[in-house]
Amino acid sequence: MLSCVPAKLACLNLLNAGVVANKILLNGNTVVDAAGMIQNKLPASLKRSERQFLVTTHRRANRNTEIAQICQALPDLVQKYSDIEVLLPGQLNPVF
């Protein structure tokens, strides 16, 4: 069995748990990796804060009430942490 992990810390955790190194594949986290790749390509209008909070809701499991709960929580988050900027990209869902 091959264990695919998103970060070096996850690799270390598996090694510490006794998993053999050649059974671990560090494949990254696609959302975090993609955000890092475009960070320097963002328009200046999206670089207003040093602390940006990227909200991803692309999973189909997050539609209906789940997406509503996420959206309702965002203003509370911004009120509590006034120095953050929330980025919530939108995507069309091909199912609808």
Secondary structure as UniProt FT lines:
FT   STRAND          3..5
FT   HELIX           8..16
FT   TURN            17..18
FT   HELIX           21..23
FT   STRAND          24..26
FT   HELIX           30..38
FT   HELIX           39..41
FT   HELIX           44..46
FT   STRAND          51..54
FT   HELIX           60..62
FT   HELIX           65..80
FT   TURN            82..83
FT   STRAND          84..87
FT   TURN            94..95
//
